[in-house]
Amino acid sequence: MENINCDPLPFGSEDLQMSESLRIELRRHLADLKEKYLQRGWGTRMGWGTRPAVIVIDLANYWLRNSVATGSTLDSVVEATVSVLDAARRAGCPILFTTLDWDPAFPETPQNRKLKWDVSDDGEGDLFELDDRLNRQPDEMIIRKRFASAFKGTALSEILASLDIDTLVVCGVSTSHCVYATCRDAVDSMRVIVPEEAVGERCEVMHTVNLLDMDIDIADVTPLEEVLAQLAAL
């Protein structure tokens, strides 16, 4: 088995990180699992098509501010995403963003009972606005969604179809929830690429396990530099 990188993740919530010994054992175990899945024919590469777009999932203030209960330190994810956006803009690729379509009058779903929304400190009214570092341009659409997947209850599928998109590069948060759900829905009709350093979340275990799950079944989890090189080649 190849050498395992056991460095701590550069993002997340400090109280939701693994001990060093657990991190080492988990990453070794997951690397072994990946090899066994590959031997079974799972986890091969779907590769890139000819018409990619980039979608950035939920890099809004609500998930990036430590002052909010659901927020965590995600600067490295934002920075990696910015590098993807810069490359995509140079290549002329369509870019879309998502954020929560927050409306306290919206009927509560059973899933909403699993999370207590903390919007009490929204003094500036900008909790669900995109992080300024993303430098969203006027021709880059914002998809406001009510559910984890960027496809559910939105026109995203129709928008991508109208643009003839065959490859979706997915960045943002969180790996185990909204990123995962979006990739799951996307892969039924297009190739899905996840730049490894450009996704993340608050919990190290949830991120690590779900990243492997995506790589085996629904996306090509790809080092950031390879994604940038592919975009540059366009």
C-alpha positions as CSV (number, residue, x, y, z in Angstrom):
1,M,0.0,0.0,0.0
2,E,1.2,3.5,-0.9
3,N,2.3,5.9,1.8
4,I,-0.6,7.4,3.6
5,N,-0.8,11.2,4.3
6,C,-1.7,11.5,7.9
7,D,-1.6,15.3,8.2
8,P,-4.6,16.9,9.9
9,L,-7.1,18.5,7.6
10,P,-6.6,22.3,7.2
11,F,-10.3,23.0,7.7
12,G,-13.2,22.0,10.0
13,S,-14.2,22.5,13.6
14,E,-11.5,21.8,16.2
15,D,-13.8,19.8,18.5
16,L,-14.9,17.5,15.6
17,Q,-11.5,16.4,14.5
18,M,-9.9,13.0,15.1
19,S,-7.0,12.1,17.3
20,E,-3.7,11.4,15.4
21,S,-3.9,7.7,16.1
22,L,-7.4,7.4,14.9
23,R,-6.6,9.5,11.8
24,I,-3.8,7.2,10.9
25,E,-5.8,4.0,11.3
26,L,-8.8,5.4,9.5
27,R,-6.9,6.6,6.5
28,R,-5.0,3.3,6.2
29,H,-8.3,1.4,6.4
30,L,-10.0,3.6,3.8
31,A,-7.0,3.3,1.5
32,D,-7.2,-0.5,1.8
33,L,-11.0,-0.4,1.2
34,K,-10.4,1.6,-2.0
35,E,-8.0,-1.0,-3.3
36,K,-10.4,-3.7,-2.6
37,Y,-13.2,-1.8,-4.4
38,L,-11.0,-1.2,-7.4
39,Q,-10.3,-5.0,-7.6
40,R,-14.1,-5.4,-7.8
41,G,-14.4,-3.0,-10.7
42,W,-15.7,0.0,-8.6
43,G,-14.1,3.4,-8.5
44,T,-12.7,3.5,-12.0
45,R,-12.5,7.0,-13.7
46,M,-15.4,8.5,-15.7
47,G,-13.1,11.2,-17.0
48,W,-13.9,14.6,-18.4
49,G,-16.3,15.4,-21.3
50,T,-16.0,18.3,-23.6
51,R,-18.3,20.8,-22.1
52,P,-17.7,21.4,-18.3
53,A,-19.3,23.8,-15.9
54,V,-18.4,24.6,-12.3
55,I,-20.9,24.7,-9.4
56,V,-19.9,26.0,-6.0
57,I,-22.1,24.7,-3.2
58,D,-23.1,26.9,-0.2
59,L,-19.9,28.9,0.3
60,A,-22.0,31.5,2.1
61,N,-21.5,33.3,5.4
62,Y,-23.8,31.0,7.4
63,W,-21.4,28.0,6.9
64,L,-18.1,30.0,7.1
65,R,-18.6,32.0,10.2
66,N,-17.4,30.4,13.5
67,S,-19.9,32.7,15.3
68,V,-22.7,30.6,13.9
69,A,-23.3,27.1,15.4
70,T,-23.2,25.4,12.0
71,G,-20.1,27.4,10.8
72,S,-16.5,26.2,10.8
73,T,-13.1,27.2,9.6
74,L,-13.1,26.6,5.8
75,D,-10.6,29.1,4.5
76,S,-8.6,26.5,2.7
77,V,-11.7,25.2,0.9
78,V,-12.6,28.8,-0.2
79,E,-9.1,29.4,-1.4
80,A,-9.0,26.2,-3.4
81,T,-12.4,27.0,-4.9
82,V,-11.2,30.5,-5.9
83,S,-8.4,28.9,-7.8
84,V,-10.9,26.7,-9.7
85,L,-13.1,29.7,-10.4
86,D,-10.1,31.7,-11.8
87,A,-9.2,28.8,-14.1
88,A,-12.8,28.3,-15.2
89,R,-13.3,32.0,-16.0
90,R,-10.1,32.0,-18.1
91,A,-11.4,28.9,-19.9
92,G,-14.9,30.4,-20.4
93,C,-16.7,27.7,-18.5
94,P,-20.2,28.4,-17.1
95,I,-20.1,29.0,-13.3
96,L,-23.0,28.6,-10.9
97,F,-23.3,29.1,-7.1
98,T,-25.8,27.8,-4.6
99,T,-27.0,29.1,-1.2
100,L,-30.0,28.4,1.0
101,D,-33.3,29.9,0.0
102,W,-34.0,30.9,3.6
103,D,-37.6,31.6,4.5
104,P,-38.9,31.0,8.0
105,A,-42.4,30.6,6.7
106,F,-41.4,27.6,4.6
107,P,-43.1,24.4,5.9
108,E,-40.8,22.4,8.1
109,T,-39.8,19.0,6.7
110,P,-38.9,16.0,8.8
111,Q,-35.2,16.5,7.9
112,N,-35.4,20.1,9.3
113,R,-36.1,18.5,12.7
114,K,-32.6,17.1,12.7
115,L,-31.0,20.6,12.7
116,K,-31.8,23.7,14.8
117,W,-31.3,26.7,12.5
118,D,-29.3,29.5,14.1
119,V,-30.2,32.8,12.4
120,S,-30.5,34.9,15.5
121,D,-27.2,36.8,14.9
122,D,-28.1,37.8,11.3
123,G,-27.8,41.5,12.2
124,E,-26.6,42.4,8.8
125,G,-29.0,40.2,6.9
126,D,-26.2,38.6,5.0
127,L,-25.9,35.1,6.5
128,F,-26.9,33.4,3.2
129,E,-24.9,35.7,0.9
130,L,-21.9,34.3,-0.9
131,D,-18.4,34.8,0.5
132,D,-16.9,37.9,-1.0
133,R,-13.7,36.1,-1.9
134,L,-15.6,34.1,-4.6
135,N,-15.9,37.3,-6.6
136,R,-19.1,36.3,-8.3
137,Q,-19.5,37.9,-11.7
138,P,-22.8,39.3,-13.1
139,D,-23.2,36.4,-15.6
140,E,-22.7,33.7,-12.9
141,M,-26.1,32.5,-11.6
142,I,-27.0,31.9,-8.0
143,I,-29.3,28.9,-7.4
144,R,-31.3,29.4,-4.2
145,K,-32.3,26.0,-2.9
146,R,-34.4,24.5,-0.1
147,F,-32.9,21.0,0.0
148,A,-29.4,19.4,0.1
149,S,-29.1,18.7,-3.6
150,A,-28.7,21.7,-5.9
151,F,-31.0,19.9,-8.3
152,K,-34.0,19.2,-6.1
153,G,-36.8,21.8,-6.5
154,T,-34.7,24.0,-8.8
155,A,-34.2,24.5,-12.5
156,L,-30.5,23.5,-12.4
157,S,-31.0,20.4,-14.5
158,E,-32.7,22.4,-17.3
159,I,-30.1,25.1,-17.1
160,L,-27.2,22.7,-17.5
161,A,-29.0,20.9,-20.3
162,S,-29.6,24.2,-22.2
163,L,-25.8,24.9,-21.9
164,D,-25.0,21.4,-23.3
165,I,-23.0,20.6,-20.1
166,D,-21.6,17.1,-19.9
167,T,-19.2,17.5,-17.0
168,L,-19.9,19.1,-13.6
169,V,-17.0,20.3,-11.4
170,V,-18.4,20.4,-7.8
171,C,-16.8,22.5,-5.1
172,G,-18.0,23.7,-1.7
173,V,-19.6,22.4,1.4
174,S,-20.5,20.1,3.0
175,T,-18.8,17.0,1.7
176,S,-21.2,14.6,3.4
177,H,-24.4,16.5,2.8
178,C,-25.0,19.1,0.1
179,V,-21.9,18.3,-2.0
180,Y,-22.7,14.6,-1.8
181,A,-26.4,15.0,-2.6
182,T,-25.6,17.3,-5.6
183,C,-23.1,14.8,-7.0
184,R,-25.5,11.9,-6.5
185,D,-28.2,13.7,-8.6
186,A,-25.7,14.9,-11.2
187,V,-24.1,11.6,-12.1
188,D,-27.2,10.2,-13.6
189,S,-26.8,12.5,-16.6
190,M,-23.2,13.9,-16.6
191,R,-19.7,13.3,-15.5
192,V,-18.9,14.6,-12.0
193,I,-15.4,15.9,-10.9
194,V,-14.7,16.9,-7.3
195,P,-11.5,18.8,-6.7
196,E,-10.3,17.2,-3.5
197,E,-9.0,20.3,-1.8
198,A,-12.1,22.4,-2.8
199,V,-14.6,20.5,-0.7
200,G,-14.9,20.2,3.0
201,E,-17.0,20.4,6.2
202,R,-16.8,20.8,9.9
203,C,-16.3,17.1,10.8
204,E,-13.1,15.2,9.8
205,V,-14.6,11.7,9.9
206,M,-17.7,12.6,7.9
207,H,-15.6,14.4,5.3
208,T,-13.0,11.6,4.9
209,V,-15.5,8.7,4.7
210,N,-17.9,10.5,2.3
211,L,-15.1,11.7,0.1
212,L,-14.1,8.0,-0.5
213,D,-17.7,7.0,-1.0
214,M,-18.1,9.6,-3.7
215,D,-14.8,8.6,-5.4
216,I,-15.9,5.0,-5.5
217,D,-19.4,5.5,-6.8
218,I,-20.5,8.9,-8.0
219,A,-17.6,11.2,-8.8
220,D,-13.9,11.4,-9.8
221,V,-12.3,12.9,-6.7
222,T,-9.3,14.6,-8.2
223,P,-6.3,16.5,-6.9
224,L,-6.8,20.3,-7.3
225,E,-3.7,20.7,-9.5
226,E,-5.0,18.1,-12.0
227,V,-8.4,19.9,-12.2
228,L,-6.6,23.2,-12.8
229,A,-4.5,21.7,-15.5
230,Q,-7.6,20.2,-17.2
231,L,-9.3,23.6,-17.1
232,A,-6.2,25.3,-18.5
233,A,-6.1,22.8,-21.4
234,L,-9.5,24.0,-22.5
